């Protein structure tokens, strides 16, 4: 079966999720060629990019030929703001979403009625893989609005037949009351907000056993394995990762099964490449680099070789669940979130992994980067429990020295550690903001 997904397909779609890889590549090529013909005819940006490179859709005869096509970047989307990248007339667009636009004009994306059906099915597929069934009550604590996260998980839950609580974000005490009273079994939010909920439960004396939670479906930001274990222990659930971005689909690009061994990427709808973020060269299978995605079934807003800026690697080895789809390993961060400290590349998740392994450190931290003369400095501010924060100075010093040695070993660059008292760090309802980079202020002077 080829072409765009129909509503008759099942959520646990074995036809595609367990398809032999040779057959899957043939399906991808056919769908890719259809998409390329459409964007070449309907999207001036792609028509110009293809012509500049001397490439036409008919030149793409294998998956290897994909590397001859131009990249699409967020700047392309901004230059064609708001609707210049749409491949259908506006009368066929039934939904518009966009990014926050915090760094300039937002990126605007559109969906046809069939795009919404496909989106719902893809989210349902990763939710099913994570264990959610029609018997579950899904508590969605993402913010509803132009952000795609809440709507994507909402549609996916309904596609499964689960009950949905669209509580949105914020008001943590009310979230906990609803979870207790309505017996929510699946929690949807960012991992940072899951920890905020856990902290508030501890303050209010609510034990994990007082909730009915079984599953946590967390996305929207990178998080470490140590953070996963912290969330699972404190909320009494099984935590799975999922991945998406509004420019490509929203949530529904990839998601973990219950094996928790990487996110299955839905290759019947997306083609993934890993490139060197500096040179743009395609890397060999299994190498870590920047993820590039091409959508091959999207109607309103197809996107070709989109540079996600997320750093990851892909694994084609078989999964115990039976799915043959490539697995996308947890992202270590975004290439544009990567910190360069004294010439060393550092991701916040690397620091998080160290802190979460140390007893006494709370799961809340902030990174402060400054420039002293010509040298960059990194300060890691981390909450610690009361017994450490109010301990005698000598023991505090020993604790700080131990943390600094572990960070140096893990990062390859030194960092100062500052202990802060419990509950003094910001708590986040959405994506966490972990980095304060004061070097930019120095550079502007």
Backbone torsions as a table, in degrees:
resi	resn	phi	psi	omega
1	UNK	NA	134.5	-178.5
2	UNK	-127.5	178.5	178.3
3	UNK	87.4	-165.0	-174.7
4	UNK	-81.2	146.4	-178.0
5	UNK	-59.0	143.5	176.4
6	UNK	-108.0	164.5	-175.3
7	UNK	-68.0	-17.4	-176.4
8	UNK	-74.7	-14.0	-176.8
9	UNK	-69.3	148.1	-179.0
10	UNK	-79.4	161.4	-179.1
11	UNK	-71.1	-46.6	174.1
12	UNK	-85.8	83.5	-166.4
13	UNK	-87.5	82.5	-176.2
14	UNK	-62.7	-28.5	-179.8
15	UNK	-56.4	-38.4	-178.5
16	UNK	-102.0	-39.5	-174.0
17	UNK	-73.8	-20.3	177.8
18	UNK	-117.6	19.6	-177.4
19	UNK	-69.0	136.9	174.1
20	UNK	-55.1	142.5	-170.8
21	UNK	-64.7	-33.5	177.9
22	UNK	-62.8	-42.8	178.3
23	UNK	-67.6	-37.4	178.4
24	UNK	-62.8	-41.3	179.0
25	UNK	-63.7	-37.1	177.6
26	UNK	-64.4	-42.2	177.6
27	UNK	-63.1	-44.0	179.1
28	UNK	-59.2	-44.6	-177.7
29	UNK	-63.0	-43.4	-179.3
30	UNK	-62.7	-45.7	179.8
31	UNK	-69.0	-36.1	177.4
32	UNK	-62.2	-46.8	-179.2
33	UNK	-60.9	-40.1	176.7
34	UNK	-62.1	-42.7	-179.2
35	UNK	-66.3	-41.9	-179.1
36	UNK	-63.5	-40.6	178.0
37	UNK	-62.4	-37.8	-178.5
38	UNK	-69.1	-46.5	-177.8
39	UNK	-69.5	-33.0	179.1
40	UNK	-65.0	-34.5	-178.2
41	UNK	-84.2	-28.5	-168.6
42	UNK	-113.9	-17.0	-173.6
43	UNK	-118.3	105.1	-177.3
44	UNK	-55.0	-36.0	-179.9
45	UNK	-57.6	-46.6	-179.5
46	UNK	-72.0	-37.5	178.2
47	UNK	-58.8	-44.3	179.2
48	UNK	-67.5	-41.8	180.0
49	UNK	-63.0	-44.0	-179.9
50	UNK	-63.2	-44.4	-178.6
51	UNK	-65.0	-38.7	178.4
52	UNK	-59.8	-32.3	179.9
53	UNK	-93.4	-3.8	-178.5
54	UNK	69.8	34.1	-177.1
55	UNK	-117.2	140.4	173.5
56	UNK	-123.5	156.0	-178.8
57	UNK	-52.1	-36.6	-178.8
58	UNK	-66.4	-14.9	179.3
59	UNK	-75.9	-15.3	-177.0
60	UNK	-91.2	99.8	-175.2
61	UNK	-113.2	-2.7	177.9
62	UNK	-154.8	165.7	179.0
63	UNK	-64.1	-27.9	178.1
64	UNK	-64.9	-28.3	-179.0
65	UNK	-71.5	-14.4	-178.5
66	UNK	-56.9	-33.5	-177.6
67	UNK	-66.2	-13.3	178.2
68	UNK	-82.4	-9.5	-179.3
69	UNK	-85.6	156.7	-178.9
70	UNK	-74.1	155.0	172.2
71	UNK	-76.4	155.9	167.7
72	UNK	-113.2	134.7	-179.1
73	UNK	-121.3	168.3	177.2
74	UNK	-61.1	-30.6	178.3
75	UNK	-64.0	-37.4	175.4
76	UNK	-58.7	-41.7	-179.1
77	UNK	-66.9	-38.4	179.3
78	UNK	-69.3	-37.7	179.6
79	UNK	-67.5	-24.6	-179.1
80	UNK	-106.3	21.5	179.1
81	UNK	-62.8	138.9	-5.9
82	UNK	-93.3	-31.2	-168.4
83	UNK	-115.2	12.1	-173.3
84	UNK	-67.0	-17.4	-179.5
85	UNK	-96.6	0.7	-178.8
86	UNK	-73.1	142.1	-177.2
87	UNK	-106.6	6.5	177.1
88	UNK	-134.3	158.9	175.5
89	UNK	-63.5	153.0	-177.4
90	UNK	-61.0	-25.5	179.3
91	UNK	-65.1	-17.7	177.9
92	UNK	-94.8	-5.7	-179.5
93	UNK	-90.7	118.1	-177.4
94	UNK	-103.5	-8.4	-179.3
95	UNK	-148.8	139.3	175.2
96	UNK	-124.8	129.0	172.5
97	UNK	-124.4	166.6	176.8
98	UNK	-155.6	166.0	174.4
99	UNK	-77.2	176.3	-177.7
100	UNK	-70.3	-26.9	-179.0
101	UNK	70.9	26.4	-177.3
102	UNK	-69.1	-20.6	179.9
103	UNK	-111.2	23.8	-179.7
104	UNK	139.0	-155.0	178.1
105	UNK	-60.9	139.1	177.8
106	UNK	-70.2	158.3	171.3
107	UNK	-89.7	130.7	-173.3
108	UNK	-109.1	133.0	-179.8
109	UNK	-129.0	153.9	-178.4
110	UNK	-129.2	160.0	-179.1
111	UNK	-135.0	134.3	167.5
112	UNK	-81.5	173.7	177.2
113	UNK	-59.9	-39.2	178.9
114	UNK	-71.1	-34.0	174.6
115	UNK	-58.3	-40.7	179.3
116	UNK	-64.3	-40.7	178.2
117	UNK	-62.8	-45.3	179.5
118	UNK	-63.5	-45.0	179.6
119	UNK	-57.1	-48.3	-180.0
120	UNK	-57.9	-43.1	-177.3
121	UNK	-68.0	-40.0	-179.8
122	UNK	-65.4	-42.3	177.3
123	UNK	-64.5	-41.4	177.6
124	UNK	-60.1	-35.8	-179.9
125	UNK	-64.4	-44.2	-179.0
126	UNK	-76.6	-28.6	175.7
127	UNK	-67.4	-40.2	176.2
128	UNK	-62.2	-42.7	178.4
129	UNK	-60.9	-31.4	-179.9
130	UNK	-81.0	-9.5	175.8
131	UNK	116.4	-7.9	-176.8
132	UNK	-70.7	137.6	179.0
133	UNK	-130.1	179.6	178.7
134	UNK	-64.6	-15.9	-179.5
135	UNK	-84.9	-5.0	-174.5
136	UNK	-88.4	158.7	174.3
137	UNK	-116.1	112.0	-170.9
138	UNK	-97.9	121.2	-176.6
139	UNK	-99.7	106.8	-174.4
140	UNK	-99.7	108.7	-178.5
141	UNK	-107.2	21.1	165.8
142	UNK	-79.4	153.4	176.1
143	UNK	-74.8	128.8	175.1
144	UNK	-79.6	144.2	-179.4
145	UNK	151.7	-144.7	-179.1
146	UNK	-70.4	-23.2	174.6
147	UNK	-63.5	134.4	-173.5
148	UNK	-78.1	-18.3	-169.5
149	UNK	-58.0	-52.3	-175.0
150	UNK	-63.8	-47.1	-178.6
151	UNK	-63.9	-40.2	-179.7
152	UNK	-59.9	-49.4	-179.9
153	UNK	-69.7	-30.7	176.5
154	UNK	-62.6	-51.7	-179.6
155	UNK	-61.9	-41.7	-179.7
156	UNK	-63.0	-40.7	178.6
157	UNK	-62.3	-44.7	179.8
158	UNK	-66.2	-34.5	177.4
159	UNK	-61.7	-38.2	177.6
160	UNK	-69.1	-31.9	-174.6
161	UNK	103.5	7.4	178.5
162	UNK	-73.2	159.5	173.5
163	UNK	-82.1	140.1	-175.6
164	UNK	-116.2	131.7	170.8
165	UNK	-108.9	100.9	-175.8
166	UNK	-86.3	62.9	-172.1
167	UNK	-73.7	-20.6	-177.6
168	UNK	68.9	-167.3	-172.9
169	UNK	-97.3	164.6	175.3
170	UNK	90.5	174.5	178.0
171	UNK	53.4	68.0	-172.2
172	UNK	-59.4	-39.1	179.8
173	UNK	-63.1	-39.9	178.2
174	UNK	-67.7	-37.3	177.0
175	UNK	-56.3	-46.6	-177.5
176	UNK	-67.3	-38.9	178.1
177	UNK	-62.2	-45.1	179.9
178	UNK	-63.8	-43.1	179.5
179	UNK	-59.8	-40.5	179.6
180	UNK	-70.2	-50.7	-171.8
181	UNK	-73.5	-36.6	-176.3
182	UNK	-91.7	-4.7	177.5
183	UNK	60.3	49.4	177.3
184	UNK	-58.6	135.1	179.9
185	UNK	-109.6	-17.6	179.3
186	UNK	-133.0	130.1	-178.3
187	UNK	-108.7	130.6	178.2
188	UNK	-119.8	118.8	177.8
189	UNK	-172.5	-174.9	172.4
190	UNK	-77.8	154.3	176.2
191	UNK	-60.5	-32.9	178.4
192	UNK	-62.6	-40.7	-179.6
193	UNK	-72.4	-29.7	174.9
194	UNK	-59.3	-39.8	177.3
195	UNK	-69.7	-35.7	175.8
196	UNK	-61.5	-42.6	176.3
197	UNK	-61.6	-42.6	-179.8
198	UNK	-63.5	-41.2	178.1
199	UNK	-61.4	-43.9	-178.4
200	UNK	-67.4	-36.4	175.4
201	UNK	-59.7	-43.3	-179.6
202	UNK	-63.6	-42.5	179.5
203	UNK	-63.4	-35.8	-177.6
204	UNK	-90.2	-0.5	178.8
205	UNK	72.1	29.7	178.5
206	UNK	-93.9	117.1	178.6
207	UNK	-79.6	150.9	176.9
208	UNK	-54.0	-32.0	-178.4
209	UNK	-66.9	-15.7	179.3
210	UNK	-77.3	-13.4	177.8
211	UNK	-102.2	163.9	178.4
212	UNK	-103.8	13.2	-174.4
213	UNK	-61.9	135.6	174.6
214	UNK	-119.0	-35.1	-173.5
215	UNK	-130.6	144.6	170.9
216	UNK	-124.7	124.1	178.5
217	UNK	-112.3	103.5	-168.7
218	UNK	-114.5	137.1	179.1
219	UNK	-158.5	-175.5	176.8
220	UNK	98.3	-12.2	179.8
221	UNK	-163.2	154.3	176.4
222	UNK	-67.6	145.9	175.3
223	UNK	-149.7	153.6	-172.4
224	UNK	-93.2	167.6	174.6
225	UNK	-63.7	-33.6	177.9
226	UNK	-64.7	-38.5	178.1
227	UNK	-67.7	-36.8	176.1
228	UNK	-58.2	-49.1	-178.2
229	UNK	-62.9	-39.0	178.3
230	UNK	-60.4	-46.4	-179.7
231	UNK	-64.1	-45.2	-178.6
232	UNK	-61.4	-43.5	-178.1
233	UNK	-66.6	-38.7	-173.0
234	UNK	-86.5	-23.3	179.8
235	UNK	-108.2	-9.8	177.1
236	UNK	66.1	47.6	-178.8
237	UNK	-141.7	174.1	173.7
238	UNK	-100.0	120.0	-174.5
239	UNK	-99.7	125.4	176.4
240	UNK	-122.3	153.2	-178.3
241	UNK	-97.1	149.5	170.9
242	UNK	-143.6	159.4	-170.4
243	UNK	-137.1	140.0	173.3
244	UNK	-171.3	166.7	173.7
245	UNK	-151.6	144.4	-169.9
246	UNK	-60.1	-32.6	-176.8
247	UNK	-65.3	-22.5	-177.3
248	UNK	-104.6	-42.8	-180.0
249	UNK	-165.0	-34.1	-161.4
250	UNK	102.2	-166.9	175.6
251	UNK	-58.6	146.8	-178.4
252	UNK	121.8	1.1	175.5
253	UNK	-76.8	-41.2	-178.4
254	UNK	-156.9	155.8	177.3
255	UNK	-163.3	152.9	-178.8
256	UNK	-78.9	146.4	166.5
257	UNK	-89.5	-175.8	-176.9
258	UNK	-71.9	-7.4	175.0
259	UNK	-72.7	-18.8	178.4
260	UNK	53.8	46.4	-175.6
261	UNK	-129.7	49.4	-178.2
262	UNK	102.7	154.1	-176.3
263	UNK	-92.4	124.2	176.3
264	UNK	-68.3	122.2	-179.1
265	UNK	-92.9	128.9	-173.1
266	UNK	-78.3	86.1	-172.7
267	UNK	-72.3	-10.9	174.1
268	UNK	-75.7	-7.9	178.2
269	UNK	-125.4	-16.2	-176.8
270	UNK	-140.4	142.3	172.4
271	UNK	-107.9	127.0	-177.4
272	UNK	-107.7	140.2	171.8
273	UNK	-129.5	156.1	172.3
274	UNK	-118.4	125.0	-178.2
275	UNK	-122.0	161.3	169.9
276	UNK	-72.2	120.0	-175.6
277	UNK	-64.8	-19.3	-180.0
278	UNK	-86.9	-45.2	-173.4
279	UNK	-99.9	-20.8	-175.7
280	UNK	81.9	0.9	-179.5
281	UNK	-71.0	140.3	177.4
282	UNK	-71.7	131.9	-177.1
283	UNK	-95.3	160.4	-179.8
284	UNK	-67.6	160.1	179.4
285	UNK	-56.1	134.7	177.9
286	UNK	90.4	-11.2	-179.0
287	UNK	-77.9	150.2	176.6
288	UNK	-89.2	137.0	178.6
289	UNK	-174.6	-160.7	-177.8
290	UNK	-85.1	133.9	179.2
291	UNK	-78.6	130.4	175.2
292	UNK	-120.4	131.5	-175.4
293	UNK	-124.0	141.1	173.3
294	UNK	-123.0	126.4	176.7
295	UNK	-87.1	137.5	-174.4
296	UNK	-122.9	6.3	175.2
297	UNK	-133.6	-6.0	-177.0
298	UNK	-68.6	135.3	-177.8
299	UNK	-94.4	-53.9	-173.4
300	UNK	-73.2	-39.0	-171.4
301	UNK	-137.4	64.8	175.5
302	UNK	-69.6	145.7	-177.9
303	UNK	-133.8	136.5	-173.5
304	UNK	-110.0	122.2	174.7
305	UNK	49.2	56.9	-178.6
306	UNK	-79.4	125.8	178.6
307	UNK	-80.1	105.7	-174.9
308	UNK	-76.6	-23.8	-173.8
309	UNK	73.8	1.3	177.3
310	UNK	-85.0	135.2	-178.5
311	UNK	-98.2	124.1	-177.7
312	UNK	-160.1	-172.8	170.5
313	UNK	-143.1	159.7	-177.9
314	UNK	-112.9	141.4	-177.1
315	UNK	-125.9	119.8	-179.3
316	UNK	-95.5	1.0	-179.1
317	UNK	-66.6	150.3	-176.5
318	UNK	-60.1	146.4	176.5
319	UNK	-103.2	147.9	-178.7
320	UNK	-61.9	-20.5	-178.9
321	UNK	-75.7	-15.0	179.3
322	UNK	101.4	-10.4	178.8
323	UNK	-73.1	139.9	178.6
324	UNK	-98.8	-3.0	179.5
325	UNK	-62.2	143.3	177.1
326	UNK	-59.1	146.2	178.4
327	UNK	-105.0	130.0	177.9
328	UNK	-94.5	118.2	-178.5
329	UNK	-71.3	156.1	178.8
330	UNK	-48.7	131.9	179.2
331	UNK	-68.6	138.1	175.4
332	UNK	-82.1	-6.4	179.8
333	UNK	141.7	-177.2	177.3
334	UNK	-98.5	145.7	179.7
335	UNK	-61.6	-29.6	178.0
336	UNK	-86.4	-2.9	171.2
337	UNK	-97.8	-11.1	-178.2
338	UNK	-62.7	134.3	178.3
339	UNK	-97.9	137.1	175.3
340	UNK	-110.3	108.4	-177.4
341	UNK	-114.3	113.2	-178.9
342	UNK	52.8	39.7	176.7
343	UNK	83.1	1.4	-178.3
344	UNK	-106.2	133.6	178.1
345	UNK	-79.9	127.1	-176.6
346	UNK	-132.0	131.5	173.4
347	UNK	-107.0	141.1	177.6
348	UNK	-54.5	-33.5	-179.6
349	UNK	-64.6	-27.4	176.1
350	UNK	-64.2	-41.0	179.4
351	UNK	-68.6	-41.2	179.0
352	UNK	-57.8	-42.6	-179.5
353	UNK	-59.4	-40.6	179.7
354	UNK	-66.5	-48.1	-175.4
355	UNK	-63.6	-39.0	-176.4
356	UNK	-71.9	-14.0	179.7
357	UNK	-88.6	-7.4	-174.8
358	UNK	-103.3	119.8	178.2
359	UNK	-64.9	132.1	-178.4
360	UNK	108.2	-25.2	175.6
361	UNK	-79.2	133.6	175.3
362	UNK	-87.1	158.9	-176.1
363	UNK	-80.6	43.1	-179.7
364	UNK	-139.8	126.2	-175.7
365	UNK	-152.5	164.6	176.0
366	UNK	-145.5	145.6	-179.4
367	UNK	-111.0	126.9	-179.7
368	UNK	-117.6	120.9	-178.5
369	UNK	-113.4	130.6	179.6
370	UNK	-135.2	167.0	176.6
371	UNK	-118.3	119.8	177.6
372	UNK	-110.6	105.0	-172.6
373	UNK	68.4	-118.8	178.5
374	UNK	-104.0	2.8	-175.0
375	UNK	-107.6	141.4	174.5
376	UNK	-87.2	142.7	176.2
377	UNK	-124.5	146.2	178.1
378	UNK	-121.4	123.9	174.7
379	UNK	-114.2	128.1	177.7
380	UNK	-103.5	112.2	177.5
381	UNK	-97.7	122.7	-174.2
382	UNK	-134.6	135.1	173.8
383	UNK	-70.9	140.6	174.4
384	UNK	-127.6	162.4	-179.7
385	UNK	-71.5	168.4	-172.5
386	UNK	-62.9	-35.9	-177.0
387	UNK	-63.5	-31.7	178.6
388	UNK	-83.7	-44.5	-175.7
389	UNK	-63.3	-35.3	-177.9
390	UNK	-101.8	15.5	178.2
391	UNK	-75.4	168.7	179.0
392	UNK	-65.0	154.1	-172.1
393	UNK	-57.3	-39.2	-177.6
394	UNK	-63.5	-44.2	-179.8
395	UNK	-68.6	-35.7	175.5
396	UNK	-61.1	-43.9	-179.2
397	UNK	-62.2	-41.6	177.9
398	UNK	-63.1	-39.6	179.1
399	UNK	-64.6	-44.2	178.7
400	UNK	-63.3	-44.7	179.4
401	UNK	-59.5	-41.9	179.5
402	UNK	-62.8	-44.0	178.8
403	UNK	-63.5	-42.3	-178.2
404	UNK	-65.0	-37.3	177.9
405	UNK	-66.6	-41.5	179.6
406	UNK	-65.9	-39.5	178.6
407	UNK	-66.8	-41.4	178.3
408	UNK	-61.1	-42.1	179.8
409	UNK	-65.1	-39.5	-176.1
410	UNK	-79.0	-35.8	-172.9
411	UNK	-96.9	-28.6	-174.6
412	UNK	82.4	10.5	178.0
413	UNK	-149.0	146.4	-176.9
414	UNK	-75.0	151.5	176.8
415	UNK	-142.6	140.9	172.4
416	UNK	-80.1	146.9	177.7
417	UNK	-117.5	130.7	175.6
418	UNK	-121.4	123.1	178.3
419	UNK	-86.5	133.7	178.2
420	UNK	-123.2	156.5	-172.5
421	UNK	-72.2	157.7	-179.6
422	UNK	-55.9	142.8	175.6
423	UNK	67.9	15.4	-179.2
424	UNK	-93.9	-17.2	179.4
425	UNK	-81.8	154.3	176.9
426	UNK	-61.7	146.7	172.2
427	UNK	-109.0	144.0	-170.5
428	UNK	-117.5	136.7	175.4
429	UNK	-89.2	-22.2	178.8
430	UNK	-127.4	-132.7	179.2
431	UNK	-68.6	138.5	179.0
432	UNK	-78.1	144.7	174.4
433	UNK	-110.6	99.0	-170.4
434	UNK	-94.5	-17.4	-168.1
435	UNK	-115.0	129.9	169.8
436	UNK	-115.2	107.8	-176.8
437	UNK	-104.7	101.3	-177.4
438	UNK	-87.5	-1.3	178.6
439	UNK	-63.9	-32.2	-178.3
440	UNK	-64.0	-34.2	178.3
441	UNK	-66.0	-38.7	178.4
442	UNK	-66.0	-41.9	-177.3
443	UNK	-64.6	-28.3	-177.7
444	UNK	-78.1	-19.6	-178.6
445	UNK	-71.1	NA	NA
